[in-house]
Amino acid sequence: MKVWTDREGKEVGAKEFIVRWGEGINKITPMQTTIIQLIGVLLMLVGVIIGLFIVWSTTKWLFVILLGSFLLVIVNLIGTLKRYATLYLLEKQKKEFLKEIYTEENAKGGKK
């Protein structure tokens, strides 16, 4: 039974789909993971803030739970932002380093 159609239009079965999906997941970079986490944390933050406003006048115990969740999400957001900043700087330094090596090879008459 074919469950998916790939980019070339070829139908892919369930087992092959799972294998391809696993290979794709293994190729995700730390920067991509961090960006996905950052988006998720921001969505959670928006949801908790909306929940705090909705629950404020009705259920006090639920407000307290959401307030605790709000604090945890803020701490998670700060950690994710720090990780993003660190990975961004590493990526930038890596590009500069590779550019410098490439320039030195060209100056010495090396391979392109």
C-alpha positions as CSV (number, residue, x, y, z in Angstrom):
1,M,0.0,0.0,0.0
2,K,1.4,3.3,-1.0
3,V,1.0,6.1,1.5
4,W,3.1,9.0,0.1
5,T,4.3,10.6,-3.1
6,D,7.9,11.9,-3.1
7,R,9.2,14.9,-4.9
8,E,9.7,13.0,-8.2
9,G,6.1,11.8,-8.1
10,K,7.1,8.2,-7.1
11,E,4.8,6.5,-4.7
12,V,6.4,5.5,-1.4
13,G,5.3,2.8,0.9
14,A,5.0,3.1,4.7
15,K,8.4,1.4,5.5
16,E,10.3,3.4,3.0
17,F,8.6,6.6,4.2
18,I,9.7,5.9,7.8
19,V,13.2,5.2,6.7
20,R,13.4,8.4,4.6
21,W,11.8,10.4,7.5
22,G,14.4,9.0,9.9
23,E,17.3,9.9,7.6
24,G,15.9,13.4,7.2
25,I,15.5,13.9,11.0
26,N,19.1,12.8,11.5
27,K,20.3,15.6,9.2
28,I,18.7,18.4,11.2
29,T,21.4,20.8,12.5
30,P,21.5,22.2,16.0
31,M,20.6,25.6,14.7
32,Q,17.5,24.3,13.0
33,T,16.5,22.5,16.2
34,T,17.0,25.7,18.2
35,I,14.9,27.7,15.8
36,I,12.1,25.2,16.0
37,Q,12.3,25.2,19.9
38,L,12.3,29.0,19.9
39,I,9.1,29.1,17.8
40,G,7.5,26.5,20.0
41,V,8.4,28.4,23.2
42,L,7.0,31.7,21.8
43,L,3.8,29.9,20.9
44,M,3.5,28.5,24.4
45,L,4.2,31.9,25.9
46,V,1.4,33.5,23.9
47,G,-1.0,30.7,24.9
48,V,-0.1,31.0,28.6
49,I,-0.6,34.8,28.5
50,I,-3.9,34.5,26.7
51,G,-4.9,31.9,29.3
52,L,-3.9,34.2,32.2
53,F,-6.2,36.9,30.8
54,I,-9.1,34.6,30.3
55,V,-8.9,32.8,33.6
56,W,-8.2,35.9,35.8
57,S,-11.8,36.6,36.7
58,T,-13.1,33.1,36.8
59,T,-10.9,30.4,38.4
60,K,-8.2,31.6,40.8
61,W,-6.5,28.2,41.2
62,L,-6.1,27.8,37.4
63,F,-4.7,31.3,37.3
64,V,-2.0,30.3,39.9
65,I,-1.1,27.2,37.8
66,L,-0.9,29.3,34.6
67,L,1.3,31.8,36.4
68,G,3.7,29.1,37.4
69,S,3.7,27.8,33.8
70,F,4.3,31.4,32.6
71,L,7.5,31.6,34.8
72,L,8.8,28.2,33.5
73,V,8.1,29.3,29.9
74,I,10.0,32.6,30.4
75,V,13.0,30.7,31.8
76,N,12.8,28.2,28.9
77,L,12.7,31.2,26.4
78,I,15.8,32.8,28.0
79,G,17.7,29.6,27.7
80,T,16.7,29.0,24.1
81,L,17.6,32.5,23.2
82,K,21.0,32.1,24.7
83,R,21.5,28.9,22.8
84,Y,20.4,30.5,19.6
85,A,22.8,33.4,20.1
86,T,25.7,31.0,20.8
87,L,24.9,28.9,17.7
88,Y,24.5,32.0,15.6
89,L,28.0,33.2,16.6
90,L,29.5,29.8,16.0
91,E,28.0,29.6,12.5
92,K,29.2,33.1,11.7
93,Q,32.8,32.3,12.9
94,K,32.7,29.0,10.9
95,K,31.8,30.9,7.7
96,E,34.5,33.5,8.3
97,F,37.1,30.7,9.0
98,L,36.1,28.8,5.9
99,K,36.2,32.0,3.8
100,E,39.7,32.7,5.2
101,I,41.0,29.2,4.4
102,Y,39.5,29.4,0.9
103,T,41.2,32.8,0.3
104,E,44.5,31.5,1.6
105,E,44.3,28.5,-0.8
106,N,43.6,30.7,-3.7
107,A,46.5,33.0,-2.8
108,K,48.9,30.0,-2.8
109,G,47.5,28.7,-6.1
110,G,45.7,25.8,-4.5
111,K,42.6,24.0,-5.6
112,K,39.2,25.8,-5.8
